[in-house]
Amino acid sequence: MLKGINPLLNADVLFALRAMGHGDDLVIADTNFPSDSIARQTRLGRLLRIDATAAEVAAAILSVYPLDTFVDDAAARMEVVGAPDEILPVQAEVQKVVDEAEGRSWPMVGVERYAFYERAKKAYCVIQTGERRFYGCFAFRKGVIPPDQD
């Protein structure tokens, strides 16, 4: 246990978050996502796990992880097949976490299912959650932390 660090953030996840740089993607995946096979194609090359809901995992990650303010798709969700504008409860929960972490409204963009798979393959890492609800898959692009002001 560490002070000020969410206990869901295990050593492997903390290593990956620290190693990532500006513009790297992180994928949070539900239990149905082909996490292991896609994770093998990422920069990290292996699957990470946090056995909690997608919203709990997103909250833990976003407690230490800045989103990229230079792009429009820094926070993304997998679209529902056949209903790309539909927002499912799991997605609404994660949207609330994103907004709270950023201190403002930060709408997630929708990404078509197969395009999301391709984005995930190019990500730095994939974190599989214990989320069993469908479409609990999200991508977050890492931003920067500005220097301290004197």
Residue frames relative to the residue before (quaternion, step in Angstrom):
aa qw qx qy qz dx dy dz
M 1.0000 0.0000 0.0000 0.0000 0.00 0.00 0.00
L 0.1239 -0.7764 0.6161 0.0480 3.52 -1.13 0.78
K 0.5229 -0.6216 0.4787 0.3333 3.57 -1.06 0.69
G 0.8529 0.1904 -0.1348 0.4670 3.54 -1.02 0.83
I 0.6460 0.4680 -0.3227 0.5095 3.59 1.27 0.03
N 0.4849 -0.6638 0.4851 0.2981 3.57 -0.79 1.03
P 0.4657 -0.7175 0.4380 0.2766 3.62 -0.72 1.01
L 0.5400 0.6000 -0.4174 0.4175 3.64 1.18 -0.17
L 0.6272 0.5383 -0.3336 0.4534 3.58 1.18 -0.53
N 0.1542 -0.8165 0.5540 0.0512 3.55 -0.05 1.33
A 0.7366 -0.4515 0.2805 0.4181 3.56 -1.29 0.31
D 0.6569 0.5150 -0.3191 0.4488 3.61 0.94 -0.83
V 0.6640 0.4905 -0.2979 0.4793 3.57 0.98 -0.86
L 0.6466 0.5156 -0.3255 0.4584 3.60 0.92 -0.86
F 0.6123 0.5417 -0.3440 0.4618 3.58 1.03 -0.77
A 0.6871 0.4848 -0.2877 0.4584 3.58 0.82 -0.99
L 0.6585 0.5128 -0.3192 0.4489 3.59 0.88 -0.89
R 0.6700 0.4956 -0.2876 0.4720 3.57 1.00 -0.84
A 0.6848 0.4988 -0.2837 0.4492 3.59 1.01 -0.82
M 0.5843 0.6012 -0.3719 0.3986 3.60 1.12 -0.56
G 0.2325 -0.7696 0.5794 0.1340 3.52 -1.20 0.60
H 0.7445 -0.3876 0.2986 0.4543 3.54 -1.35 0.07
G 0.7992 0.2699 -0.2278 0.4864 3.54 -0.83 1.06
D 0.5368 0.6033 -0.4190 0.4151 3.60 1.23 -0.18
D 0.3351 -0.7394 0.5559 0.1788 3.55 -1.13 0.76
L 0.1462 -0.7291 0.6629 0.0873 3.49 -1.27 0.67
V 0.1711 -0.7864 0.5863 0.0926 3.59 -0.93 0.86
I 0.1695 -0.7222 0.6639 0.0948 3.52 -1.05 0.94
A 0.0662 -0.8421 0.5345 -0.0265 3.57 -0.57 1.17
D 0.4512 -0.6607 0.5266 0.2873 3.53 -1.17 0.65
T 0.7111 -0.4882 0.3030 0.4052 3.58 -1.28 0.16
N 0.6674 0.5059 -0.3099 0.4502 3.61 1.16 -0.37
F 0.5165 0.6469 -0.4076 0.3854 3.59 1.25 -0.34
P 0.4661 -0.6741 0.4827 0.3089 3.65 -0.98 0.70
S 0.0596 -0.8878 0.4559 0.0176 3.53 0.85 1.12
D 0.6967 0.4825 -0.3059 0.4339 3.60 0.74 -0.96
S 0.6984 0.4688 -0.2934 0.4542 3.59 0.79 -0.94
I 0.6680 0.4687 -0.3078 0.4892 3.59 1.01 -0.70
A 0.6303 0.5484 -0.3419 0.4303 3.61 0.95 -0.82
R 0.6158 0.5564 -0.3491 0.4352 3.59 1.06 -0.65
Q 0.6913 0.4653 -0.2704 0.4823 3.59 1.22 -0.44
T 0.5431 0.6304 -0.3907 0.3936 3.60 1.29 -0.12
R 0.7010 -0.4397 0.3464 0.4420 3.56 -1.31 0.09
L 0.6750 0.4797 -0.2996 0.4738 3.61 0.93 -0.85
G 0.3022 -0.8222 0.4374 0.2035 3.57 1.13 -0.69
R 0.7610 0.2353 -0.1835 0.5760 3.58 1.24 0.20
L 0.5578 -0.6350 0.4413 0.3015 3.52 -1.24 0.58
L 0.1904 -0.7295 0.6461 0.1189 3.53 -1.18 0.77
R 0.1594 -0.7994 0.5744 0.0752 3.58 -1.15 0.57
I 0.0438 0.7118 -0.7009 -0.0131 3.47 -1.30 0.63
D 0.2364 -0.8090 0.5267 0.1106 3.57 -0.42 1.21
A 0.4480 0.6114 -0.5114 0.4049 3.52 0.18 1.41
T 0.6654 -0.4781 0.3603 0.4458 3.58 -1.25 0.02
A 0.6607 -0.4990 0.3731 0.4187 3.57 -1.25 0.35
A 0.6656 0.5023 -0.3127 0.4548 3.61 0.92 -0.85
E 0.6456 0.5087 -0.3252 0.4676 3.61 0.98 -0.77
V 0.6577 0.4958 -0.3055 0.4778 3.58 0.97 -0.84
A 0.6470 0.5131 -0.3242 0.4615 3.59 0.91 -0.86
A 0.6498 0.5159 -0.3209 0.4567 3.59 0.94 -0.84
A 0.6491 0.5118 -0.3186 0.4639 3.58 0.95 -0.86
I 0.6843 0.4855 -0.2873 0.4620 3.58 0.84 -0.97
L 0.7242 0.4475 -0.2589 0.4563 3.57 0.80 -0.99
S 0.5182 0.6146 -0.4284 0.4126 3.60 1.24 -0.05
V 0.7862 0.2504 -0.1328 0.5491 3.61 1.23 -0.42
Y 0.6912 0.4975 -0.2272 0.4723 3.58 1.28 -0.36
P 0.2539 -0.7791 0.5496 0.1629 3.62 -0.59 1.06
L 0.3719 -0.7003 0.5581 0.2446 3.57 -1.06 0.73
D 0.5515 -0.6349 0.4500 0.3004 3.54 -1.17 0.72
T 0.2393 -0.7986 0.5406 0.1131 3.57 -0.64 1.12
F 0.5925 0.6007 -0.3533 0.4042 3.61 1.28 -0.08
V 0.7511 0.3248 -0.1894 0.5427 3.62 1.23 -0.21
D 0.5213 -0.6567 0.4559 0.2985 3.56 -1.23 0.47
D 0.7487 0.4022 -0.2100 0.4833 3.59 1.19 -0.45
A 0.2202 0.8124 -0.5117 0.1727 3.59 1.09 0.70
A 0.7470 0.1889 -0.1361 0.6227 3.57 1.23 -0.46
A 0.0598 0.8205 -0.5589 0.1043 3.56 -0.56 1.19
R 0.1863 -0.7534 0.6208 0.1112 3.52 -1.27 0.55
M 0.4951 -0.6112 0.5094 0.3490 3.56 -1.18 0.50
E 0.4226 -0.7092 0.5100 0.2417 3.56 -0.88 1.01
V 0.5048 -0.6037 0.5258 0.3228 3.52 -1.26 0.56
V 0.4653 -0.6823 0.4861 0.2859 3.59 -0.77 1.03
G 0.8250 0.1902 -0.1775 0.5017 3.56 -0.83 1.05
A 0.7747 0.1785 -0.1134 0.5959 3.61 1.27 -0.18
P 0.0613 -0.8780 0.4726 0.0441 3.60 0.70 1.08
D 0.6986 0.4597 -0.2785 0.4722 3.61 1.12 -0.51
E 0.5094 0.6446 -0.4261 0.3788 3.60 1.25 -0.13
I 0.1723 -0.7609 0.6201 0.0828 3.55 -1.00 0.92
L 0.2578 -0.7832 0.5530 0.1199 3.56 -0.53 1.22
P 0.6900 -0.4936 0.3200 0.4217 3.62 -1.17 0.44
V 0.6415 0.5158 -0.3418 0.4534 3.62 0.92 -0.79
Q 0.6635 0.4952 -0.3003 0.4737 3.59 1.03 -0.75
A 0.6288 0.5216 -0.3299 0.4730 3.58 1.06 -0.72
E 0.6309 0.5306 -0.3307 0.4595 3.59 1.03 -0.76
V 0.6835 0.4594 -0.2897 0.4877 3.58 0.91 -0.88
Q 0.5944 0.5532 -0.3678 0.4532 3.62 1.04 -0.65
K 0.6397 0.5194 -0.3200 0.4675 3.59 0.97 -0.84
V 0.6379 0.5220 -0.3175 0.4687 3.60 1.01 -0.81
V 0.6414 0.5200 -0.3200 0.4645 3.59 0.94 -0.91
D 0.6716 0.5029 -0.2975 0.4557 3.59 0.84 -0.98
E 0.6668 0.4959 -0.3001 0.4683 3.59 0.95 -0.86
A 0.6586 0.5158 -0.3111 0.4510 3.59 0.94 -0.87
E 0.7429 0.3994 -0.2146 0.4926 3.57 1.01 -0.81
G 0.4201 -0.7391 0.4420 0.2862 3.58 1.27 -0.18
R 0.7498 0.2313 -0.1709 0.5959 3.56 1.24 0.46
S 0.6249 -0.5023 0.4171 0.4281 3.55 -1.28 0.13
W 0.0438 0.7767 -0.6226 0.0849 3.57 -0.82 1.08
P 0.1611 -0.8378 0.5120 0.0997 3.61 0.32 1.20
M 0.3920 -0.6949 0.5536 0.2388 3.56 -0.95 0.93
V 0.3697 -0.6944 0.5651 0.2487 3.55 -1.12 0.65
G 0.4279 -0.6787 0.5336 0.2676 3.54 -1.18 0.57
V 0.0959 -0.7701 0.6292 0.0443 3.55 -1.09 0.79
E 0.5015 -0.6592 0.4756 0.2962 3.57 -0.80 1.06
R 0.6832 -0.5530 0.3004 0.3704 3.56 -1.05 0.86
Y 0.7466 0.3959 -0.2456 0.4750 3.61 0.65 -1.03
A 0.6021 0.5255 -0.3549 0.4852 3.58 1.15 -0.54
F 0.6095 0.5341 -0.3481 0.4713 3.58 1.12 -0.65
Y 0.6195 0.5340 -0.3442 0.4611 3.61 0.97 -0.78
E 0.6693 0.4957 -0.3004 0.4648 3.59 0.94 -0.88
R 0.6295 0.5144 -0.3333 0.4775 3.57 1.01 -0.76
A 0.6487 0.5308 -0.3147 0.4453 3.57 0.98 -0.85
K 0.6363 0.5349 -0.3305 0.4470 3.60 1.01 -0.78
K 0.7049 0.4414 -0.2506 0.4954 3.58 1.14 -0.63
A 0.4856 0.6917 -0.4168 0.3347 3.59 1.29 -0.12
Y 0.5949 -0.5305 0.4491 0.4037 3.53 -1.29 0.20
C 0.8053 -0.1223 0.1095 0.5697 3.58 0.93 -0.88
V 0.2835 -0.7043 0.6245 0.1833 3.50 -1.42 0.32
I 0.1184 -0.7595 0.6372 0.0558 3.53 -0.99 0.96
Q 0.2060 -0.7720 0.5909 0.1113 3.57 -0.59 1.15
T 0.2464 -0.7746 0.5723 0.1087 3.54 -0.92 1.00
G 0.5543 -0.5697 0.4725 0.3807 3.52 -1.33 -0.18
E 0.3648 0.7571 -0.4697 0.2704 3.58 1.31 0.24
R 0.1788 -0.8159 0.5451 0.0722 3.58 -0.66 1.15
R 0.5419 0.6013 -0.4193 0.4111 3.60 1.20 -0.19
F 0.5514 -0.6284 0.4461 0.3195 3.55 -1.08 0.80
Y 0.8361 0.2085 -0.1843 0.4729 3.56 -1.25 0.65
G 0.3890 0.6882 -0.5050 0.3464 3.56 1.02 0.82
C 0.4457 0.6819 -0.4400 0.3779 3.57 0.96 0.95
F 0.0116 0.8157 -0.5695 0.1011 3.53 -0.78 1.15
A 0.1696 -0.7555 0.6223 0.1149 3.55 -1.22 0.54
F 0.0763 -0.7844 0.6154 0.0121 3.54 -0.98 0.95
R 0.2395 -0.7690 0.5806 0.1195 3.57 -0.82 1.05
K 0.4322 -0.7382 0.4667 0.2245 3.53 -0.79 1.09
G 0.2589 -0.7612 0.5826 0.1187 3.49 -1.03 0.95
V 0.5704 -0.5764 0.4602 0.3614 3.53 -1.21 -0.56
I 0.2971 -0.6880 0.6255 0.2171 3.50 -1.36 0.33
P 0.3760 -0.7537 0.4830 0.2394 3.61 -0.57 1.08
P 0.6018 -0.5617 0.4115 0.3912 3.56 -1.20 0.41
D 0.5914 -0.5520 0.4463 0.3825 3.55 -1.25 0.44
Q 0.3773 -0.7066 0.5541 0.2266 3.56 -1.09 0.76
D 0.4409 -0.7035 0.4953 0.2556 3.58 -0.95 0.84
